[in-house]
Amino acid sequence: MLPKQYRLRKMKDFEILFKEGGFIAGDFLNIKIWKIDPKKYPRRKYPKDDLKIGFVVGIKVSKSAVKRNLIKRRMREVVRLLLKEKKIKSGYMIAVLAKADILDCEYAEIEKAIMTVFKRARLLYEN
């Protein structure tokens, strides 16, 4: 499970992210990303070096909640391991959006897709 401090949970935060954020497309998933600007929303009191990540698997991906939750668990695990290794840059709000094609993917393919999209967004530290 993703540590609490990194979870993007509030609907207002998702609204701000989708309004302000940039879009980056991938094969099986897309991301919405917003570099946190505390001055733009002073009442929200965002720390400049905060990192919040949310996961969205819509009903268009699958009508079955079991399948949607499986995809979310796999995506969360990939991101959790990246956070554990301290590979993701802070100061961002990120929403990971699954596409319908992701249903046929195994864990390794989801991991590769997330790494590719995060690299394209320049969210990962270079080793």
N, C-alpha and C positions, 0 to 999 in steps of 0.2 A: 504494500500500500504506500502511496505517496505521502511523505511527511506533511503534517498539517500546515506548516509554515509556507509550503509551496503550492497549496491548493487554491485554485481560482473557483470561488463558490458563489459569490453574491451576484444576483441578476444584474444589478447596476454596474458592476465591474465588467461583466460580459457585454453589456450595452455600450459602455465606453470603449472597450476593446474593439468591438465590431464597427463602431462609428469612426474611431481614430486610427485603427490599425491598418497595416499593409497586408497584402495577400500574397502568399507564395504557394504555387501549385506543385504537386508531386504526382507520382503514379497512382498510389493507392490512398493518399491522404493529402490534405492541404493544411496550411497553418495561417492563422491571423496573428500578427505580431505588432506590438506597440511598445516603443521605448518610453518608459514611464517618465512623465513630465509633471512633477508635483505642483508646479506653479499653475498648470492648466486647470487642475481640479483641487484647489486648496482644502476644500471641506472634506475630501476623501482621505487626506493625510497619508498619501502614498510615500513611503521612503524611496529615495532615488535609487538605492541599490537592492530593491526588493525583486523577487522573482516569483511570479504566479503563473501556474499552468493549469489549464482546463482541458477537458476532453469532451468532444461532441460526436455522438453517433446517432444520427437522425433516424426517424421511422422509415425514411426512403431507403436506407441501407438494408434494413430488415424489419418486418413487422413483429418478429419474435424478440421479446425483451431478453431472452436467454442469449441469443446470438449477439445482440447489441452489447450486452454486458460483458460477454467473452472478449469482444474486440476492445472494449474500454480497458479491461483488466490487462490485456496484452500490451496495449499502448502505454498504460501507466507503468508497467513493469520495466519496459525499455527506458522510459524517462527516469524512473526511480534509480536504475543502475547508472545512468549518465550523471545524475545528481550525486550519487554516492561517490563516483569517481571524480567529482568536481569538474566536469567537462562543459557544463552549460554556463554561459555568461549571465551575470545578474543585471538587474535594471530593466527587465522586460516583463510584459504580460503576454502570454502565449495561449492560443486556443488551437488544439489539434483536432481537425475536422476529418472524419472518415468518409471515404467514398464507397459506393456500393461494391466495387471490385475487391475491397479488402476482405470480404467474406470468404473468399477462396484462398486466402493467404495463411501461411503458417507463421509462427512466431519469428523465425529468422528473416522472412520476407518483410514483416512489419518493422522489425528492427532496422533493416537496411533502408526501408522507405523513410523512416523517421530520421535516421542519420543523414540521408541525402538531402532532405528538406531543411534540416537544421543547418547543415553545411552551406546550403544555398542562401540561407538567411543570415549567415555569419554569426550563428549563436554558439558555436562550439569553439573552445580554445584549441589553438593549433599546438600539436605536440612536437 
